[in-house]
């Protein structure tokens, strides 16, 4: 069964793994320089700079979405989706 949930501080070690997998898939791993501690601080500290969702299939983490709010003078508040990544599933899904 598919489950999508908000990421928590317990997911702080999982996010860098997903981010590196996405960067490797896009052949941009050499551009991935974020430190794990910075992700934990910036996403789960007192003033989070981003939010994330984690997808799970049968209880195993399969992907993430990382997003943050922004504000433009023409249209006001908005949401920016920075990353969306889903690991390929082995075998068929029934």
C-alpha positions in Angstrom: 0.0 0.0 0.0 1.2 3.5 -0.8 1.6 6.0 2.0 2.7 9.7 1.7 3.5 11.5 4.9 5.3 14.6 6.1 9.0 14.1 6.8 10.1 14.5 10.4 13.5 14.9 12.1 13.7 11.1 12.1 13.9 11.3 8.3 16.9 13.6 8.4 19.3 10.7 7.5 17.0 9.5 4.7 16.8 12.8 2.8 20.5 13.0 1.9 20.3 9.5 0.5 17.3 10.4 -1.6 18.9 13.6 -2.7 22.1 11.8 -3.8 20.1 9.1 -5.6 18.3 11.8 -7.5 21.5 13.7 -8.3 23.1 10.4 -9.5 20.1 9.7 -11.7 20.4 13.1 -13.3 24.2 12.7 -13.6 24.8 15.6 -11.4 26.2 13.9 -8.3 29.3 16.1 -8.5 27.0 19.2 -7.9 25.5 17.7 -4.7 27.5 19.3 -1.9 24.8 19.8 0.9 25.9 18.5 4.3 23.6 16.2 6.2 23.7 18.4 9.3 22.6 21.4 7.2 19.6 19.5 5.9 18.6 18.5 9.5 19.0 22.1 10.7 17.4 23.8 7.7 14.4 21.4 7.4 13.6 20.6 11.0 15.0 23.5 13.1 13.0 26.3 14.7 12.5 28.1 11.4 12.4 25.5 8.7 13.5 26.7 5.2 11.9 23.7 3.5 9.4 21.0 4.0 9.4 17.4 2.7 7.1 14.5 2.0 8.2 10.9 2.1 6.5 8.2 0.1 6.4 4.6 1.3 5.4 1.4 -0.4 4.6 -1.5 1.9 6.4 0.4 4.7 9.7 1.0 2.8 10.7 4.5 1.8 10.4 5.0 -2.0 10.6 8.7 -2.7 10.5 12.2 -1.5 9.3 15.7 -2.5 11.1 18.8 -1.2 9.3 22.1 -1.3 9.3 25.6 0.2 7.1 28.7 0.2 7.9 31.9 -1.6 6.4 35.3 -2.2 6.1 37.3 -5.5 5.0 40.9 -5.8 2.7 40.0 -8.7 0.8 37.1 -7.2 1.6 36.9 -3.5 2.4 33.6 -1.7 3.3 30.4 -3.6 4.8 27.1 -3.3 8.0 25.9 -5.1 8.6 22.2 -5.7 12.4 21.8 -5.7 12.7 18.0 -6.0 10.4 15.1 -6.7 12.1 11.7 -6.8 10.7 8.1 -6.7 13.0 5.1 -6.6 12.3 2.5 -9.2 10.5 -0.5 -7.8 11.9 -4.0 -8.4 9.4 -6.4 -9.9 5.7 -5.7 -10.6 3.3 -3.8 -8.4 0.0 -5.5 -8.1 
